[in-house]
Amino acid sequence: MTAAFTAGPPGLRPPVPPPAAAVDAAGVRLAALFGGRLRRRAPLADLTTFRTGGAADWLVETARASELAAAIRVANGLGLPLTVLGGGSNVLVADAGVRGLVVRLRHGTISRTAAGTVRADAGVTVNHLVRWTVQRGLSGLERWAGTPGTVGGAVRGNAHFDGRLIGDLVTAVGVVDRAGSELVVPRASMGFGYDESRVQHTGELVRWAEFRVGGGEAAALRAAARRSLAFRKRTQPLGQASAGCVFQNPRPGDGPLPDGVPRSAGALIERAGLKGRRVGGAVVSPRHANFIVNEGGARAADVRRLIESCRTAVAERFGVVLRDEVVYLGEFEAGGAERRAAP
Ligand SMILES: Cc1cc2nc3c(=O)[nH]c(=O)nc-3n(C[C@H](O)[C@H](O)[C@H](O)COP(=O)(O)OP(=O)(O)OC[C@H]3O[C@@H](n4cnc5c(N)ncnc54)[C@H](O)[C@@H]3O)c2cc1C
């Protein structure tokens, strides 16, 4: 991979802008593939639920899942880093933006692949998949109603809700590796764990996922979906910009907790007295302590500093170092400060 569009070494000097000729050549190649859907210096904030962060050097929204492999190959050929974005509901984009090509997966198809399984393209939203199955009297996914984001993002992070992991429903996943080759990964090889899946380690991109479904009665499934939505409305600050839970819950191996303290990141943050703590426009939600909300005008650097201050306060009080659930896209310094902005 060439260094044409990558940022310079962390914190030493501003990254060297790519030569104009290289930018033009990349634009020509990318435009040949994506036509008018290609955008240069495209703001990403409004494509995320945190509503903050800078621009992508290049952004394309895919119209078909098959475009993913083509995007990977062309980016490789140009030496451009490639980042995939789904619903943008679990990411914090750096104020300096994201170098290279950002591929935003949108839409896609859902189909019944065999008795008892449903396949959805990565760009399908989880909510659309829930509606699709519920309408057809297919059970299993109804409790995932209200989960923001796409099938691809949910599989990558093994989305969890109310003690369930979405990976438990997955039977197989179609992925594209970083060379652009496609393969089918059976569930047993997906490495699903809490907040974990194989693709986080391999860098593979999810193209589709197949889910196990059962039989059900549409009205009963709809009622279960509504109960999940109502629970979310009661417990989460849904009207405000956020990326959902910022930290993973501590795992048993993370060490003992004081008696009576639950293994919940939100509970630890709350008991450390951090609800309402603020940096700029970023605030620890008074409704759900594991949510940081952007009250308007928060910079990504504000959010990141607030995250680090919560991590430090919980570690000092309870001896537990919380891990990130939110994914950082673009250039952040360890410890929360950002590297200097790229041009
Ligand atoms: C109000 C609110 C409530 C939430 N509730 C929950 C909840 O109950 N449970 C839960 O688990 N999460 C929850 N979240 C977080 C978020 O919705 C999930 O993590 C979701 O699965 C992210 O999907 P996405 O498409 O938005 O991914 P994005 O935010 O777009 O991306 C997240 C990561 O996945 C990668 N990615 C995206 N698509 C692909 C792909 N096709 N292949 C490979 N990698 C990919 C991205 O590069 C990035 O690293 C909540 C968020 C909000 C804002």
The ligand as an SDF file (V2000), in Angstrom:
LIG
                    3D

 53 58  0  0  0  0  0  0  0  0999 V2000
  -29.6350    4.6230   20.4320 C   0  0  0  0  0  0  0  0  0  0  0  0
  -28.7100    3.4640   20.2020 C   0  0  0  0  0  0  0  0  0  0  0  0
  -29.0070    2.2220   20.7600 C   0  0  0  0  0  0  0  0  0  0  0  0
  -28.1570    1.1220   20.5580 C   0  0  0  0  0  0  0  0  0  0  0  0
  -28.4960   -0.0860   21.1060 N   0  0  0  0  0  0  0  0  0  0  0  0
  -27.6760   -1.1430   20.9080 C   0  0  0  0  0  0  0  0  0  0  0  0
  -28.0000   -2.4330   21.4500 C   0  0  0  0  0  0  0  0  0  0  0  0
  -29.0310   -2.6400   22.0540 O   0  0  0  0  0  0  0  0  0  0  0  0
  -27.1220   -3.4440   21.2480 N   0  0  0  0  0  0  0  0  0  0  0  0
  -25.9660   -3.2710   20.5630 C   0  0  0  0  0  0  0  0  0  0  0  0
  -25.1980   -4.2240   20.4280 O   0  0  0  0  0  0  0  0  0  0  0  0
  -25.6430   -2.0760   20.0290 N   0  0  0  0  0  0  0  0  0  0  0  0
  -26.4600   -1.0180   20.1710 C   0  0  0  0  0  0  0  0  0  0  0  0
  -26.1350    0.2000   19.6350 N   0  0  0  0  0  0  0  0  0  0  0  0
  -24.8900    0.3450   18.8710 C   0  0  0  0  0  0  0  0  0  0  0  0
  -25.0980    0.0350   17.3690 C   0  0  0  0  0  0  0  0  0  0  0  0
  -26.4260    0.2240   17.0150 O   0  0  0  0  0  0  0  0  0  0  0  0
  -24.6910   -1.3810   17.0160 C   0  0  0  0  0  0  0  0  0  0  0  0
  -23.3740   -1.6130   17.4120 O   0  0  0  0  0  0  0  0  0  0  0  0
  -24.8600   -1.6580   15.5250 C   0  0  0  0  0  0  0  0  0  0  0  0
  -24.8200   -3.0480   15.3280 O   0  0  0  0  0  0  0  0  0  0  0  0
  -23.8100   -0.9660   14.6530 C   0  0  0  0  0  0  0  0  0  0  0  0
  -24.1750   -1.1630   13.2850 O   0  0  0  0  0  0  0  0  0  0  0  0
  -23.8510   -0.0580   12.1870 P   0  0  0  0  0  0  0  0  0  0  0  0
  -24.2990   -0.5860   10.8930 O   0  0  0  0  0  0  0  0  0  0  0  0
  -24.4110    1.2600   12.5820 O   0  0  0  0  0  0  0  0  0  0  0  0
  -22.2770   -0.0380   12.2470 O   0  0  0  0  0  0  0  0  0  0  0  0
  -21.3360    1.2440   12.0830 P   0  0  0  0  0  0  0  0  0  0  0  0
  -21.5150    2.1190   13.2870 O   0  0  0  0  0  0  0  0  0  0  0  0
  -21.5050    1.8670   10.7730 O   0  0  0  0  0  0  0  0  0  0  0  0
  -19.9120    0.5600   12.1520 O   0  0  0  0  0  0  0  0  0  0  0  0
  -19.4660   -0.0530   13.3570 C   0  0  0  0  0  0  0  0  0  0  0  0
  -18.2080   -0.8680   13.0300 C   0  0  0  0  0  0  0  0  0  0  0  0
  -18.5960   -1.9370   12.1740 O   0  0  0  0  0  0  0  0  0  0  0  0
  -17.8550   -1.8770   10.9700 C   0  0  0  0  0  0  0  0  0  0  0  0
  -18.7430   -2.3380    9.9060 N   0  0  0  0  0  0  0  0  0  0  0  0
  -19.9110   -1.7940    9.4920 C   0  0  0  0  0  0  0  0  0  0  0  0
  -20.4160   -2.5180    8.4740 N   0  0  0  0  0  0  0  0  0  0  0  0
  -19.5550   -3.5440    8.2590 C   0  0  0  0  0  0  0  0  0  0  0  0
  -19.4970   -4.6370    7.3420 C   0  0  0  0  0  0  0  0  0  0  0  0
  -20.4350   -4.8120    6.4110 N   0  0  0  0  0  0  0  0  0  0  0  0
  -18.4500   -5.4710    7.3940 N   0  0  0  0  0  0  0  0  0  0  0  0
  -17.4790   -5.3180    8.3250 C   0  0  0  0  0  0  0  0  0  0  0  0
  -17.4550   -4.2990    9.1980 N   0  0  0  0  0  0  0  0  0  0  0  0
  -18.4910   -3.4260    9.1730 C   0  0  0  0  0  0  0  0  0  0  0  0
  -17.4180   -0.4210   10.8200 C   0  0  0  0  0  0  0  0  0  0  0  0
  -16.2490   -0.3050   10.0230 O   0  0  0  0  0  0  0  0  0  0  0  0
  -17.1550   -0.0760   12.2670 C   0  0  0  0  0  0  0  0  0  0  0  0
  -15.8870   -0.5730   12.6520 O   0  0  0  0  0  0  0  0  0  0  0  0
  -26.9740    1.3000   19.8010 C   0  0  0  0  0  0  0  0  0  0  0  0
  -26.7000    2.5430   19.2110 C   0  0  0  0  0  0  0  0  0  0  0  0
  -27.5470    3.6070   19.4070 C   0  0  0  0  0  0  0  0  0  0  0  0
  -27.2360    4.9260   18.7550 C   0  0  0  0  0  0  0  0  0  0  0  0
  1  2  1  0
  2  3  1  0
  2 52  2  0
  3  4  2  0
  4  5  1  0
  4 50  1  0
  5  6  2  0
  6  7  1  0
  6 13  1  0
  7  8  2  0
  7  9  1  0
  9 10  1  0
 10 11  2  0
 10 12  1  0
 12 13  2  0
 13 14  1  0
 14 15  1  0
 14 50  1  0
 15 16  1  0
 16 17  1  0
 16 18  1  0
 18 19  1  0
 18 20  1  0
 20 21  1  0
 20 22  1  0
 22 23  1  0
 23 24  1  0
 24 25  2  0
 24 26  1  0
 24 27  1  0
 27 28  1  0
 28 29  2  0
 28 30  1  0
 28 31  1  0
 31 32  1  0
 32 33  1  0
 33 34  1  0
 33 48  1  0
 34 35  1  0
 35 36  1  0
 35 46  1  0
 36 37  1  0
 36 45  1  0
 37 38  2  0
 38 39  1  0
 39 40  1  0
 39 45  2  0
 40 41  1  0
 40 42  2  0
 42 43  1  0
 43 44  2  0
 44 45  1  0
 46 47  1  0
 46 48  1  0
 48 49  1  0
 50 51  2  0
 51 52  1  0
 52 53  1  0
M  END
$$$$
